[in-house]
Protein backbone atom coordinates (compact mmCIF):
# COMPACT_ATOMS: atom_id res chain seq x y z
CA UNK A 1 0.00 0.00 0.00
CA UNK A 2 1.32 3.44 -0.94
CA UNK A 3 1.55 6.18 1.70
CA UNK A 4 -0.44 9.01 0.12
CA UNK A 5 0.29 11.48 2.92
CA UNK A 6 3.63 12.35 1.33
CA UNK A 7 2.19 12.85 -2.14
CA UNK A 8 2.04 16.63 -2.66
CA UNK A 9 -1.35 16.65 -4.39
CA UNK A 10 -3.03 13.97 -2.26
CA UNK A 11 -6.39 15.18 -1.05
CA UNK A 12 -5.85 18.83 -1.93
CA UNK A 13 -8.98 20.51 -3.23
CA UNK A 14 -9.16 22.99 -6.08
CA UNK A 15 -11.62 25.28 -7.83
CA UNK A 16 -15.08 25.90 -6.49
CA UNK A 17 -14.77 23.36 -3.70
CA UNK A 18 -11.66 25.12 -2.39
CA UNK A 19 -13.51 28.45 -2.51
CA UNK A 20 -16.48 26.93 -0.70
CA UNK A 21 -14.24 25.54 2.06
CA UNK A 22 -12.54 28.92 2.47
CA UNK A 23 -15.94 30.67 2.69
CA UNK A 24 -17.01 28.06 5.23
CA UNK A 25 -13.92 28.95 7.28
CA UNK A 26 -14.83 32.63 7.16
CA UNK A 27 -18.39 31.81 8.26
CA UNK A 28 -17.02 29.75 11.16
CA UNK A 29 -14.79 32.62 12.29
CA UNK A 30 -17.63 35.16 12.12
CA UNK A 31 -20.09 32.83 13.89
CA UNK A 32 -17.58 32.20 16.69
CA UNK A 33 -17.08 35.94 17.15
CA UNK A 34 -20.85 36.48 17.31
CA UNK A 35 -21.22 33.71 19.92
CA UNK A 36 -18.19 35.02 21.79
CA UNK A 37 -19.89 38.40 22.04
CA UNK A 38 -23.16 36.72 23.09
CA UNK A 39 -21.35 34.83 25.87
CA UNK A 40 -19.76 38.14 26.93
CA UNK A 41 -16.14 37.11 26.43
CA UNK A 42 -13.28 39.53 27.00
CA UNK A 43 -12.08 40.93 23.68
CA UNK A 44 -8.64 41.41 25.24
CA UNK A 45 -8.50 37.66 25.93
CA UNK A 46 -9.73 37.01 22.38
CA UNK A 47 -6.96 39.16 20.90
CA UNK A 48 -4.24 37.66 23.09
CA UNK A 49 -5.24 34.01 22.56
CA UNK A 50 -6.36 34.09 18.92
CA UNK A 51 -2.94 33.02 17.63
CA UNK A 52 -2.16 30.59 20.47
CA UNK A 53 -2.89 27.48 18.35
CA UNK A 54 -0.04 28.52 16.06
CA UNK A 55 2.42 27.56 18.79
CA UNK A 56 1.94 24.09 17.31
CA UNK A 57 4.39 25.22 14.60
CA UNK A 58 7.10 24.34 17.10
CA UNK A 59 6.42 20.70 16.20
CA UNK A 60 8.18 21.36 12.91
CA UNK A 61 11.44 21.61 14.87
CA UNK A 62 11.18 17.82 15.18
CA UNK A 63 10.57 17.38 11.43
CA UNK A 64 7.71 17.56 8.94
CA UNK A 65 5.84 14.50 10.22
CA UNK A 66 5.84 15.71 13.85
CA UNK A 67 5.07 19.24 12.71
CA UNK A 68 2.09 18.16 10.63
CA UNK A 69 0.79 16.04 13.51
CA UNK A 70 1.08 18.84 16.08
CA UNK A 71 -0.42 21.39 13.70
CA UNK A 72 -3.34 19.12 12.77
CA UNK A 73 -4.15 18.30 16.42
CA UNK A 74 -4.56 21.99 17.18
CA UNK A 75 -6.16 22.97 13.88
CA UNK A 76 -8.84 20.30 13.52
CA UNK A 77 -12.20 21.40 14.94
CA UNK A 78 -12.68 18.25 17.03
CA UNK A 79 -10.94 19.35 20.24
CA UNK A 80 -12.40 22.87 20.47
CA UNK A 81 -15.88 21.50 19.77
CA UNK A 82 -15.45 18.93 22.54
CA UNK A 83 -14.26 21.73 24.83
CA UNK A 84 -17.40 23.70 23.94
CA UNK A 85 -19.59 20.72 24.80
CA UNK A 86 -17.79 20.28 28.13
CA UNK A 87 -18.31 24.00 28.77
CA UNK A 88 -22.05 23.51 28.33
CA UNK A 89 -22.20 20.45 30.58
CA UNK A 90 -20.11 21.82 33.48
CA UNK A 91 -21.04 24.84 32.83
CA UNK A 92 -17.92 26.96 32.37
CA UNK A 93 -17.80 30.39 30.78
CA UNK A 94 -14.00 30.23 30.50
CA UNK A 95 -14.08 26.89 28.67
CA UNK A 96 -16.76 28.26 26.32
CA UNK A 97 -14.70 31.38 25.61
CA UNK A 98 -11.57 29.30 24.93
CA UNK A 99 -13.52 26.99 22.65
CA UNK A 100 -14.90 29.90 20.64
CA UNK A 101 -11.49 31.60 20.34
CA UNK A 102 -9.96 28.30 19.20
CA UNK A 103 -12.70 27.67 16.63
CA UNK A 104 -12.44 31.27 15.39
CA UNK A 105 -8.70 30.73 14.84
CA UNK A 106 -9.40 27.61 12.80
CA UNK A 107 -12.00 29.50 10.77
CA UNK A 108 -9.62 32.38 10.05
CA UNK A 109 -6.91 29.94 8.98
CA UNK A 110 -9.27 28.12 6.62
CA UNK A 111 -10.51 31.41 5.17
CA UNK A 112 -6.89 32.37 4.44
CA UNK A 113 -6.22 29.01 2.78
CA UNK A 114 -4.25 27.40 5.60
CA UNK A 115 -5.52 23.87 5.70
CA UNK A 116 -4.59 20.76 7.62
CA UNK A 117 -1.03 19.70 6.84
CA UNK A 118 0.42 16.70 5.06
CA UNK A 119 3.76 15.40 6.27
CA UNK A 120 5.35 16.26 2.92
CA UNK A 121 6.00 19.73 4.36
CA UNK A 122 4.31 22.79 5.81
CA UNK A 123 3.16 24.12 2.44
CA UNK A 124 1.18 20.95 1.58
CA UNK A 125 -2.38 21.31 2.91
CA UNK A 126 -5.80 19.84 2.26
CA UNK A 127 -6.73 23.21 0.76
CA UNK A 128 -3.82 23.08 -1.69
CA UNK A 129 -0.26 24.42 -1.65
CA UNK A 130 0.46 27.62 0.25
CA UNK A 131 3.32 30.05 0.04
CA UNK A 132 5.65 31.10 -2.76
CA UNK A 133 5.54 27.70 -4.50
CA UNK A 134 1.74 27.43 -4.41
CA UNK A 135 1.37 27.57 -8.18
CA UNK A 136 3.78 24.71 -8.83
Backbone as CSV, one residue per row, in Angstrom:
resi,resn,N_x,N_y,N_z,CA_x,CA_y,CA_z,C_x,C_y,C_z
1,UNK,0.844,-1.179,0.000,0.000,0.000,0.000,0.889,1.242,0.000
2,UNK,0.549,2.211,-0.824,1.316,3.442,-0.942,0.877,4.444,0.114
3,UNK,1.835,5.135,0.720,1.545,6.180,1.702,1.235,7.461,0.949
4,UNK,-0.035,7.827,0.882,-0.444,9.007,0.119,-0.238,10.309,0.878
5,UNK,0.133,10.240,2.157,0.288,11.478,2.916,1.516,12.263,2.495
6,UNK,2.457,11.628,1.780,3.634,12.353,1.329,3.521,12.771,-0.127
7,UNK,2.422,12.424,-0.782,2.187,12.851,-2.142,1.686,14.287,-2.108
8,UNK,2.404,15.213,-2.754,2.041,16.630,-2.655,0.591,16.939,-2.975
9,UNK,-0.005,16.291,-3.975,-1.355,16.646,-4.386,-2.426,15.802,-3.705
10,UNK,-2.049,14.865,-2.862,-3.027,13.965,-2.258,-4.048,14.718,-1.426
11,UNK,-5.307,14.613,-1.833,-6.386,15.179,-1.045,-6.569,16.681,-1.129
12,UNK,-5.723,17.375,-1.844,-5.849,18.833,-1.933,-7.009,19.180,-2.858
13,UNK,-7.835,20.106,-2.429,-8.983,20.512,-3.233,-8.628,21.699,-4.110
14,UNK,-9.398,21.884,-5.163,-9.164,22.989,-6.084,-10.505,23.592,-6.487
15,UNK,-10.444,24.674,-7.210,-11.618,25.279,-7.830,-12.692,25.720,-6.859
16,UNK,-13.929,25.474,-7.265,-15.083,25.905,-6.493,-15.175,25.269,-5.123
17,UNK,-14.737,24.022,-5.005,-14.773,23.355,-3.702,-13.808,24.037,-2.736
18,UNK,-12.635,24.408,-3.230,-11.661,25.117,-2.387,-12.244,26.458,-1.934
19,UNK,-12.874,27.169,-2.853,-13.506,28.445,-2.509,-14.600,28.249,-1.472
20,UNK,-15.415,27.218,-1.651,-16.482,26.932,-0.701,-15.915,26.631,0.690
21,UNK,-14.847,25.850,0.768,-14.236,25.539,2.056,-13.642,26.784,2.714
22,UNK,-13.079,27.673,1.913,-12.544,28.918,2.474,-13.670,29.824,2.976
23,UNK,-14.776,29.891,2.238,-15.936,30.671,2.691,-16.528,30.061,3.963
24,UNK,-16.540,28.751,4.029,-17.007,28.061,5.226,-16.134,28.429,6.429
25,UNK,-14.831,28.528,6.215,-13.921,28.953,7.280,-14.230,30.361,7.748
26,UNK,-14.484,31.253,6.801,-14.831,32.633,7.160,-16.134,32.668,7.955
27,UNK,-17.111,31.866,7.540,-18.386,31.808,8.258,-18.180,31.279,9.674
28,UNK,-17.323,30.285,9.831,-17.019,29.748,11.157,-16.407,30.829,12.042
29,UNK,-15.453,31.568,11.508,-14.794,32.620,12.289,-15.794,33.687,12.727
30,UNK,-16.641,34.126,11.804,-17.626,35.159,12.122,-18.639,34.634,13.144
31,UNK,-19.123,33.412,12.953,-20.088,32.831,13.888,-19.486,32.721,15.287
32,UNK,-18.236,32.313,15.378,-17.579,32.201,16.688,-17.450,33.561,17.363
33,UNK,-17.174,34.587,16.575,-17.080,35.936,17.147,-18.450,36.430,17.625
34,UNK,-19.494,36.102,16.898,-20.849,36.476,17.314,-21.200,35.769,18.620
35,UNK,-20.941,34.459,18.694,-21.224,33.710,19.917,-20.342,34.171,21.071
36,UNK,-19.096,34.520,20.757,-18.186,35.019,21.790,-18.758,36.304,22.399
37,UNK,-19.267,37.171,21.563,-19.893,38.401,22.043,-21.139,38.072,22.863
38,UNK,-21.943,37.133,22.386,-23.160,36.721,23.088,-22.836,36.181,24.480
39,UNK,-21.765,35.405,24.579,-21.350,34.834,25.865,-20.473,35.797,26.675
40,UNK,-20.419,37.050,26.217,-19.760,38.141,26.927,-18.300,37.862,27.258
41,UNK,-17.568,37.356,26.261,-16.145,37.112,26.433,-15.347,38.402,26.394
42,UNK,-14.187,38.377,27.001,-13.285,39.528,27.000,-12.582,39.614,25.643
43,UNK,-12.724,40.763,24.985,-12.076,40.925,23.681,-10.566,41.023,23.819
44,UNK,-10.088,41.427,24.996,-8.638,41.407,25.240,-8.150,39.963,25.236
45,UNK,-8.875,39.076,25.915,-8.499,37.662,25.930,-8.564,37.080,24.517
46,UNK,-9.591,37.475,23.767,-9.730,37.011,22.384,-8.495,37.398,21.572
47,UNK,-8.114,38.664,21.667,-6.964,39.160,20.895,-5.665,38.471,21.309
48,UNK,-5.483,38.265,22.591,-4.241,37.662,23.092,-4.142,36.186,22.709
49,UNK,-5.273,35.458,22.765,-5.237,34.007,22.555,-5.547,33.560,21.126
50,UNK,-5.959,34.481,20.271,-6.363,34.089,18.921,-5.271,33.317,18.182
51,UNK,-4.030,33.697,18.356,-2.943,33.022,17.629,-2.271,31.909,18.427
52,UNK,-2.766,31.623,19.632,-2.161,30.586,20.474,-2.049,29.221,19.784
53,UNK,-3.043,28.781,19.004,-2.889,27.477,18.348,-1.684,27.391,17.408
54,UNK,-1.194,28.543,16.962,-0.043,28.525,16.061,1.260,28.158,16.762
55,UNK,1.241,28.064,18.077,2.418,27.556,18.790,2.720,26.113,18.376
56,UNK,1.736,25.457,17.788,1.944,24.089,17.308,2.988,24.023,16.201
57,UNK,3.324,25.174,15.597,4.393,25.221,14.597,5.701,24.696,15.163
58,UNK,5.862,24.806,16.470,7.096,24.338,17.099,7.326,22.853,16.839
59,UNK,6.282,22.112,16.547,6.419,20.701,16.203,7.289,20.484,14.981
60,UNK,7.349,21.486,14.109,8.183,21.361,12.909,9.665,21.329,13.240
61,UNK,10.031,21.726,14.447,11.437,21.610,14.869,11.864,20.151,14.944
62,UNK,10.897,19.254,15.124,11.183,17.818,15.183,11.016,17.152,13.816
63,UNK,10.715,17.921,12.781,10.574,17.378,11.434,9.174,17.559,10.885
64,UNK,9.007,17.314,9.577,7.711,17.561,8.938,6.592,16.648,9.428
65,UNK,6.891,15.413,9.743,5.840,14.497,10.218,5.319,14.950,11.581
66,UNK,6.237,15.243,12.514,5.835,15.711,13.851,5.161,17.073,13.755
67,UNK,5.657,17.928,12.881,5.073,19.245,12.707,3.645,19.165,12.193
68,UNK,3.436,18.324,11.177,2.087,18.158,10.632,1.142,17.601,11.695
69,UNK,1.627,16.640,12.467,0.788,16.043,13.514,0.412,17.073,14.571
70,UNK,1.384,17.851,15.040,1.082,18.838,16.084,0.184,19.941,15.538
71,UNK,0.429,20.370,14.312,-0.421,21.392,13.696,-1.851,20.876,13.554
72,UNK,-2.003,19.665,13.031,-3.337,19.121,12.775,-4.130,18.883,14.055
73,UNK,-3.452,18.498,15.142,-4.146,18.300,16.418,-4.765,19.610,16.890
74,UNK,-4.051,20.713,16.696,-4.556,21.994,17.184,-5.381,22.760,16.148
75,UNK,-5.424,22.272,14.919,-6.163,22.973,13.877,-7.316,22.172,13.284
76,UNK,-7.618,21.029,13.864,-8.841,20.303,13.521,-9.906,20.772,14.511
77,UNK,-11.139,20.836,14.096,-12.203,21.404,14.940,-12.669,20.466,16.051
78,UNK,-12.191,19.241,16.065,-12.678,18.247,17.027,-12.464,18.680,18.478
79,UNK,-11.238,19.015,18.846,-10.945,19.348,20.245,-11.666,20.616,20.723
80,UNK,-11.660,21.705,19.967,-12.400,22.872,20.466,-13.901,22.639,20.552
81,UNK,-14.454,21.807,19.664,-15.881,21.501,19.768,-16.161,20.673,21.014
82,UNK,-15.289,19.713,21.306,-15.445,18.933,22.541,-15.346,19.842,23.759
83,UNK,-14.406,20.768,23.730,-14.263,21.726,24.832,-15.552,22.547,24.992
84,UNK,-16.144,22.958,23.889,-17.399,23.695,23.939,-18.522,22.872,24.541
85,UNK,-18.568,21.586,24.225,-19.589,20.717,24.805,-19.362,20.545,26.305
86,UNK,-18.115,20.377,26.701,-17.789,20.282,28.127,-18.201,21.564,28.834
87,UNK,-17.949,22.704,28.191,-18.311,24.004,28.769,-19.815,24.100,29.015
88,UNK,-20.600,23.478,28.154,-22.051,23.511,28.329,-22.501,22.560,29.429
89,UNK,-21.814,21.446,29.583,-22.199,20.445,30.580,-21.816,20.885,31.989
90,UNK,-20.637,21.504,32.135,-20.110,21.815,33.482,-20.978,22.816,34.241
91,UNK,-21.398,23.923,33.896,-21.035,24.844,32.828,-19.824,25.709,33.204
92,UNK,-19.110,26.152,32.155,-17.917,26.962,32.372,-17.814,28.045,31.296
93,UNK,-17.923,29.277,31.721,-17.801,30.390,30.776,-16.401,30.432,30.177
94,UNK,-15.378,30.200,31.004,-14.003,30.229,30.503,-13.784,29.172,29.431
95,UNK,-14.242,27.958,29.671,-14.084,26.890,28.675,-14.825,27.244,27.388
96,UNK,-16.008,27.854,27.519,-16.762,28.256,26.321,-15.999,29.335,25.563
97,UNK,-15.463,30.308,26.268,-14.705,31.380,25.614,-13.484,30.810,24.895
98,UNK,-12.755,29.910,25.556,-11.572,29.304,24.930,-11.954,28.495,23.705
99,UNK,-13.044,27.768,23.792,-13.522,26.987,22.651,-13.844,27.883,21.461
100,UNK,-14.517,28.987,21.720,-14.897,29.897,20.636,-13.691,30.605,20.032
101,UNK,-12.726,30.981,20.859,-11.495,31.595,20.338,-10.768,30.595,19.458
102,UNK,-10.658,29.363,19.928,-9.959,28.305,19.202,-10.644,28.032,17.857
103,UNK,-11.961,27.905,17.879,-12.696,27.670,16.626,-12.592,28.863,15.681
104,UNK,-12.593,30.068,16.228,-12.440,31.266,15.386,-11.077,31.238,14.701
105,UNK,-10.036,30.830,15.435,-8.699,30.733,14.843,-8.715,29.758,13.667
106,UNK,-9.318,28.616,13.872,-9.395,27.611,12.804,-10.143,28.183,11.601
107,UNK,-11.236,28.889,11.853,-11.998,29.497,10.766,-11.190,30.526,9.995
108,UNK,-10.475,31.393,10.725,-9.623,32.380,10.051,-8.567,31.694,9.198
109,UNK,-7.927,30.665,9.747,-6.909,29.936,8.981,-7.491,29.358,7.701
110,UNK,-8.654,28.715,7.807,-9.271,28.118,6.625,-9.632,29.196,5.605
111,UNK,-10.147,30.323,6.079,-10.511,31.414,5.170,-9.287,31.927,4.414
112,UNK,-8.133,31.901,5.063,-6.889,32.367,4.436,-6.208,31.293,3.596
113,UNK,-6.772,30.087,3.588,-6.221,29.013,2.778,-5.264,28.098,3.508
114,UNK,-5.128,28.278,4.814,-4.253,27.402,5.598,-5.041,26.188,6.047
115,UNK,-4.796,25.080,5.382,-5.522,23.868,5.704,-4.715,22.946,6.590
116,UNK,-5.285,21.792,6.863,-4.590,20.759,7.620,-3.381,20.305,6.815
117,UNK,-2.315,19.953,7.496,-1.027,19.700,6.838,-0.807,18.226,6.512
118,UNK,-0.116,18.013,5.407,0.415,16.699,5.061,1.865,16.670,5.528
119,UNK,2.387,15.487,5.765,3.760,15.402,6.274,4.819,15.591,5.195
120,UNK,4.393,15.947,3.990,5.354,16.264,2.924,6.021,17.611,3.179
121,UNK,5.447,18.417,4.057,5.997,19.727,4.365,4.896,20.707,4.711
122,UNK,5.269,21.815,5.324,4.314,22.792,5.810,3.419,23.351,4.717
123,UNK,3.938,23.481,3.512,3.161,24.121,2.441,2.136,23.192,1.800
124,UNK,2.122,21.910,2.157,1.179,20.947,1.581,-0.025,20.804,2.503
125,UNK,-1.183,21.340,2.067,-2.379,21.310,2.905,-3.561,20.707,2.162
126,UNK,-4.610,20.393,2.902,-5.802,19.841,2.262,-6.516,20.886,1.409
127,UNK,-6.162,22.146,1.581,-6.727,23.214,0.759,-5.810,23.596,-0.404
128,UNK,-4.768,22.802,-0.622,-3.818,23.076,-1.687,-2.511,23.629,-1.153
129,UNK,-1.565,23.878,-2.038,-0.256,24.421,-1.654,-0.397,25.858,-1.191
130,UNK,0.405,26.239,-0.220,0.455,27.620,0.249,1.866,28.140,0.097
131,UNK,2.007,29.436,0.101,3.317,30.048,0.039,3.763,30.375,-1.366
132,UNK,5.061,30.670,-1.492,5.652,31.095,-2.764,5.507,30.059,-3.868
133,UNK,5.583,28.775,-3.509,5.539,27.704,-4.498,4.132,27.178,-4.729
134,UNK,3.120,27.919,-4.338,1.744,27.434,-4.408,1.302,27.113,-5.835
135,UNK,1.786,27.816,-6.808,1.374,27.575,-8.177,2.056,26.403,-8.850
136,UNK,3.024,25.803,-8.196,3.785,24.714,-8.827,3.126,23.382,-8.636
